[in-house]
């Protein structure tokens, strides 16, 4: 019995696997991974934007080993030096005044916590979310996810209303200029708030991840913030995929919109742990301390994961990986646009930094082409490149998000493999 057979015998059918013949990754180094058959791949997906710096980064593995040799677990019922040190650094980097940080084990749990805070603080279970969004797999996170492919139930503890603006190139406002696009989306938000009870919060990804790396024009969320503030509605920025400098121009995705400063609540996860399970929420003390019941986390803030996060964040900042994402990502985007120019199956190459989407369509139309996306994924894998896929239109966007230490030579190598894969398809 193969490992794939054993997987199907005990793992749910809805736990998706990539590739017709799924691969088992056994080890990695830098920007490369190897499978159980000894094949070497250039990794342009990083375990879904999670291996942020590099595979087997010595600084992180050393920190994990040293902490594991001291104590692995204690829970938040005890003082935890690595957790406090990482919280201090995240609070300072967040830009949120008088910030408090609560650590979780995933981005889903971070968003779930943010929703708990916002609804308790505002005493409302009404939440605004963006169309085409994705915020996690929990019952509450699924209920605010605006992407039908990732919403397995319509049942919800929340009343969710969806707002225009997350997707620039499709929908009723696609043909407008950026300025008019923002005006139309703001008018939509104003109209929505005028016909509802008092909402708790708007939750939004600055760049939609699972939705296919789509984003609004810079400034949209600043314009939204002015409207939200008038109504007392909180803004939650979901930085699970956009945080830590991945977009190149900014450390946080919300900074592309700025205008009125940081969000009321910020959530993060994925890249900070470089593969270790870390998520978290940042909010001002007034919001974070609004809960009137006791709470702890058994695994959030684990000494080992916190040690990994500290080492990873230190490496990221000391080596200016945000700057590298801006430089190498900019070159990669331009290279991909050059190789796909005139390619009928490619509708658009978009992105910021090392967060790049290639949208595929049926040639001559705007119709999504998930079959082509799957075929390119297979062809790229055969050529030695791992990428992801997503999108709100039947998973027809190739998602490219390598570790932030990617070199120019590796970017060129990956682009060449992808060019060949697209040509083959």
N, C-alpha and C positions, 0 to 999 in steps of 0.2 A: 504493500500500500504506500503510495507516494505521500509526501507531506501535504500536497494539495488535497488529496483524498481525505486525509486525517483532519484537515482544516474544515472541509465541508461536512464531516461527520459530527463535529462538536461546536462549530462557530455558526451564528445565525446567517441566513441567506442574505440579510440586508447589510452585513458587514462586507462592504465591497472590496474587491481586489483588482489591481491594475493587471492588464495583459491577458491574452488568451492562455498563455502558459505563465502563471504567476511566478515571480522570482523570490528567493529567500536571500536577503542581504546578510552577509556574515561579518563583514568588518569594513571599516572606512579609514581614510587618511586624507586630510586636507579637503579638497573638493571632489574626491573620488571615493567610490564604494565598490565592493566586490560581492558577487553572488556565490551560492554554494557550488556552482560549476566552475568557479575560477574566473568568470568573466569580469572585466573591469569597466566601470562606467563613470563618465563625468556627470556629477550630480547637479542638476539644475532645478531641483525642487526641495532639497534639504528636509525631507520628512515633513512636508507641508509647511515650509517657511520656518522650521524649528531649529535645524542645525544652522545657526545664524553666523557663527564665525568659521568653524572648520570641523570636520570629523576628527576625533581623537586629538583635540587641541591639548597639548601637554599641560598648559597652565590649568585647564579645567579638570583634566583627569587627575592631576596631582592634588588639586584642592579636594576633590571628591574622595580620593584614597586616604588622604591625611585625616579628613573629618570622619570618615567611616572607621578609621582606626581609633578614634577617640570615643565618639558616641554617635549612633545612627539616628536615634529617635528620642523625642521627649514629649511632644505635643505643645500646644500654646499655653498650657497650664503652668509652665515653668519659664523663667527668663531664658532667652535664647540669643546669645551674642551675635551669631551670623545673621539671624533674622533682623535684629535691630539695626545692625550695620547696613544691611541691604535696604531696609526700609528708609533709613536716613538718606541714602544716596538717591533712591527712587523719588522720595518726597522732594528733594532739592531739584532733581531733574524735571519733575512734572510741571513746574511753574505754578502749581496750585498753592495759594496762600494758606498757612496754618494747616498743612496737609497731614493726613493720617493715612497709613497704608495697611491694608489687610491682605494677607497672602492666601491663595487657594492652590489647588493642584492642576487647574486647567483654565483655559479661556472661557469655556462654557460656564464653569462655576464662578468665575470672576463676573461675567455678565449677569448671572443669576443673583449674585450678591448685590451688584449695582441696582438691579431692579427692586430687590428687597429694600435697599436704602431709599431709593427714590419714591417708591409707593408708600413707605412708612413716613417719610419726611413730609410728603405732600398729602397724605391721607387720601390717596386716589389710586385705583387700580387701572386707570386708563393710560395707555402708553402709545406714543407716536413712534413709528419706525419707517424706514425707507423701503420703497419697492425694490425688489431684487436683492435684498439684504440677506445676510446669514450671521447668526449670533451664537450658535451652539446647538447641543443635542439634548439638553435637559427639557423638562416639560414646559418651563417658563420661557426658555430661550427659543424653543421651536415655535412657541406661540407668537413671537415677535419677528420671526424669520419671513421675509417677503419673497422667498424663492421656493416655488412649489415643489421643486425636485428634492428639497431638504425639509419639507413640512409633512410628516407622516400622519398628523392628526389635526382636526379643526377644533378640538376641545382645548380650553385654555383657562388658566386662572386670571388672565388679564383681558381687558378690552383693548384690542390693538387697532389703530387706524394708520393707514399707510400714506406717505407723502411722496410727491414727485421730487426728483433731483439727483438720485444716485447714478443714473445712467445718462450720459451726455448725448450719445449718438443714436439712441432709439427713443421711441415714444412720441407723444404729441408735441413736445417742445424741441425736438431734435434739429429742426431746420432754423431755429432762432439763433441770433448772435449770442455770445456768452453773456453779455449784459442783459439782453432781453430774456434769455433762458433763466437767469437768476431772478429777474423781476417776475416772471411767470410762476416760478416755483414758490417764491415768497407770497405771491397772491394766493396760490393754492393753499399754503400753510395758514395764512390769515383767514381764508374762507373756512378751512377745516376747524380752526380753533373757535370761530364764531358760531359754529353749529354743534359744539360738544360741551360736555361738562368739563370741569377743570382737570386737565391732564397732569400726570405726574412728571413725565419726562419725554424727551425725544432721544432715542438711541440711534447712532449712526456710525458707520465705518467711513473714515475719510477717503479710503479707497476700498471698494467692495472686493473682498477676497474670493470667496467661493463664487460670487456673482460674475467673475471673469475679469477682475482688475479694472473695473469701471470706476469713474470718479466724475464729480461735477466740476465746473469751472472754479478756480480759486476764488474764494470770497463768498461762496454760497452759504457756508455754515456760519460765517460772521453775520451775514444778512438774516439768516434764520435766528441767530442768537438775539438780535434786536427784538424780533417779534416774540420769541419765547420769554425774554426777560420782562416784557410788558405784561405778559400773562402769568408770570411767576413759574413758568415751566422750566424744569431742569434740562440741561444738555449733557448726555452721556456720550463720550467719544470712545468707541470701541477700537482700541489700538492693538488688538491681539496680533494682527498681521502687519500693521503699518508702523509700529513703534521701533525705537532703538536705531533710527537712522536708515532704515531700509529704503525709504523713498529718496535718499540722497540729499535733496535740498533742505530737508528738515529732520530734526530728531524725532518729532511726533508728527503724525499726519495732520492733526488739527492746526498746526502752525502754518500750513499753506493757506489757511483761511483767517487766522488770527483775528484782526479787527477789534474784538472785545476781550482779548486775553484767553486764558485756558478754559476748558470746559468745567462744569460743576463737578462731574465725576469722570474719571478716566479709568479704563480697564486695560490690562496688558496680560501677555502670556507668551507662549511659543519661544521666540528667539532668545529671551533673557536667560533661559536655562540651558541653551545649546543642546537640547535633547532631554534634559531633566525636567520633571513635571513641576513647572512653576506658573502660576497665574496670580493675578492680584488686582486690587481696586485702590484707587487714590481719590480722596475727597477731603474737603475742608472739615475740620473738627465738628462744626455745627451739624453737618450732614452725617458724617461717619458715626457720631455719637448719639444719633437720634433714636436708636433702637433701645427699647425699654425692657429688654429681656436678656438673660445671660446667653453667651455664645462662646464657643471655642472652635478650634480646628484640630482634628487629630493629625492630619498629614500636611496641611498648609503650613508653610514656614519650617518644614523639616530641616534640621541642621545640615544634612548632606546637600539637599537641593539649594539651600541658601548659600552654602560655600561655593557651589558650582556657579550660581548666579553672580556672586561677588567677583569671582575670578574671571568670568566671561565678560561682565560689564567693564572691569578694569582693562582687559585686553582690548575690547571694542573702542574704548575712549583713548587709550594710550597709542593705538595704531590708527586712529582716525578712520575707522571703517565706514563711517558715514560719508566721508570725503571720497573713499574708494568706491562706494556704491554710486555716488554722483558721477565720478569720472568714468569708471568702467561700465556702469549701467548706461550712461549716455552714449558711449561708443557702441555698446551692444544693441541698443534701440535703433540707432542710425544704421548699423550693419543689417539688422533684421528688416528694416524698412527698405533698404537697398535691394536685398535678395528677394523680397516679396513684391516689389514694384512690378505691376503688370501680371501678377499671378492671379488668375480669376477666382481661385478658391479662397484667397485671403481678402477679407473685407477691411481689416484695420490692424495695425500694430500700435499699441498704446502702452502707457506706463510711466513710472517715475523711478529713477534709480535702478535697483535690482529687483523690481516688481513689474514684470512685463507680461502683457497679454497679446496673443495673436488670434484674432477672431476669424473663424472659417465659415464660409457660406456655400450654398449651391451656386456654382458659377452663373453669372448673369442675373442673380437675384440677391435679395437681402435675407433669404431663408436660411436659418441655421443649418449647419451640416455636421451633426454629431458623428456620423459615420466617418467623415474625413478626419475629424479630430482623433477618433480612436485609431484610425489607420496610421496617422502621423505619429501618434504615441508609440505604436508598435514598430514602425520603421526607424524612429529615433532610437528606441531601445536596441534594435538590431545593429544600429550604427555606433552604439556605445554611449548614448546620452539618455538620461532620465529626466523627463519633464512631467508636469501635471496637466490637468484639464479642469474646466469649470464653465461657468456662464449661466445666465438666467434663461437662455434660449436653448435648452436641450443639450447642455454640456458641449458647446462647440468652440470653446476658447482654450487655446494652449496656454498654460500658466508656467511662467519661467521666473524662478526665484532662487538663484544659487546662493551659497554662503557668501557673506560680504567680503571675504578675503579673495574673491575671484580675481585672477590675473587677466591682463589684456590677451595674452596668448590663449588662455583657457576660454575666454569669451569668443575669440575668433574660431577656436576649435569647435565649440558648441554651435555657433552660428553656421558653420560649414556642414556639420552633421544634420542640423535642422533643415538647411537648404536642400540637401540631398533627399531627406525624408519627404519634404514637400514636393520635390520634383517627382519622386517615385509615386506618391499618391495622385 
